[in-house]
């Protein structure tokens, strides 16, 4: 649900929007976090060819992408790397759970 659809729903139900229930959108995050989401989407996936498991993103081009997106400050680079690795860990867990649910 988008913010707009949430606000429309509240209006139709004649209710006040509740701050905790308003959906978060990418644009709500700081610019650096938005850039990290874009970079994460560009990084190629790394799959185990024998077992079919998701092994995370391949980070070989990450520093080139930082330059392209103007992320050059060392503190921002470290923060972005930390954020990317966190996203990667969450995605690895979700993909693993999804694959386990599909297997007989």
C-alpha positions as CSV (number, residue, x, y, z in Angstrom):
1,X,0.0,0.0,0.0
2,X,1.3,3.4,-0.9
3,X,1.0,6.5,1.2
4,X,-1.5,8.0,-1.2
5,X,-3.7,4.9,-1.0
6,X,-3.4,4.9,2.8
7,X,-4.5,8.5,3.0
8,X,-7.4,7.8,0.6
9,X,-8.5,4.9,2.7
10,X,-8.5,7.0,5.8
11,X,-10.5,9.7,4.1
12,X,-13.0,7.2,2.9
13,X,-13.4,5.7,6.4
14,X,-13.4,9.1,7.9
15,X,-10.5,8.3,10.1
16,X,-7.4,10.2,11.0
17,X,-4.1,8.7,9.7
18,X,-2.1,7.0,12.4
19,X,1.6,7.9,12.1
20,X,2.8,4.3,12.9
21,X,0.6,2.9,10.1
22,X,1.6,5.2,7.3
23,X,3.6,3.1,4.8
24,X,7.3,4.0,4.4
25,X,8.4,4.7,0.9
26,X,12.0,4.9,-0.5
27,X,11.7,8.6,-0.8
28,X,11.3,8.9,2.9
29,X,14.9,7.8,3.5
30,X,17.9,10.0,3.4
31,X,19.6,10.3,-0.1
32,X,22.5,8.0,0.9
33,X,20.1,5.2,1.9
34,X,18.2,5.7,-1.4
35,X,21.5,5.4,-3.3
36,X,22.3,2.2,-1.3
37,X,19.0,0.7,-2.4
38,X,19.8,1.5,-6.1
39,X,23.4,0.2,-5.8
40,X,22.1,-3.0,-4.2
41,X,19.7,-3.5,-7.1
42,X,22.5,-3.1,-9.6
43,X,24.9,-5.5,-7.9
44,X,24.7,-9.0,-9.5
45,X,23.3,-11.9,-7.6
46,X,25.7,-14.7,-6.6
47,X,24.0,-18.2,-6.7
48,X,25.4,-21.6,-5.8
49,X,25.3,-23.4,-9.1
50,X,25.3,-26.8,-7.5
51,X,22.8,-26.4,-4.8
52,X,20.8,-23.5,-6.1
53,X,21.1,-21.4,-3.0
54,X,21.4,-17.6,-3.0
55,X,24.9,-16.7,-1.7
56,X,24.4,-12.9,-1.6
57,X,25.4,-10.2,-3.9
58,X,28.7,-10.0,-5.9
59,X,30.5,-6.9,-4.6
60,X,33.3,-6.7,-7.3
61,X,31.9,-3.5,-8.8
62,X,30.6,-1.8,-5.6
63,X,33.4,0.8,-5.4
64,X,32.9,1.7,-9.0
65,X,29.2,2.3,-8.3
66,X,30.1,4.4,-5.3
67,X,32.1,6.7,-7.6
68,X,29.3,6.8,-10.1
69,X,26.8,7.9,-7.4
70,X,29.2,10.3,-5.8
71,X,29.7,8.4,-2.6
72,X,33.3,9.3,-1.9
73,X,33.5,10.2,1.8
74,X,35.0,7.3,3.8
75,X,32.3,7.5,6.5
76,X,29.6,7.3,3.8
77,X,31.3,4.4,2.1
78,X,31.5,2.5,5.4
79,X,27.9,3.3,6.2
80,X,26.8,2.2,2.8
81,X,28.8,-1.0,2.9
82,X,27.3,-1.8,6.3
83,X,23.8,-1.1,4.9
84,X,24.4,-3.2,1.8
85,X,25.6,-6.2,3.9
86,X,22.6,-5.9,6.2
87,X,20.3,-5.9,3.2
88,X,22.2,-8.9,1.7
89,X,21.8,-10.8,5.0
90,X,18.1,-10.2,5.2
91,X,17.6,-11.2,1.6
92,X,19.7,-14.4,2.0
93,X,17.6,-15.4,4.9
94,X,14.3,-14.7,3.0
95,X,15.4,-16.6,-0.1
96,X,16.6,-19.5,2.0
97,X,13.3,-19.7,3.8
98,X,11.4,-19.5,0.5
99,X,13.5,-22.3,-1.0
100,X,13.0,-24.5,2.1
101,X,9.2,-24.0,1.9
102,X,9.2,-25.1,-1.8
103,X,11.3,-28.3,-1.2
104,X,9.4,-31.5,-0.5
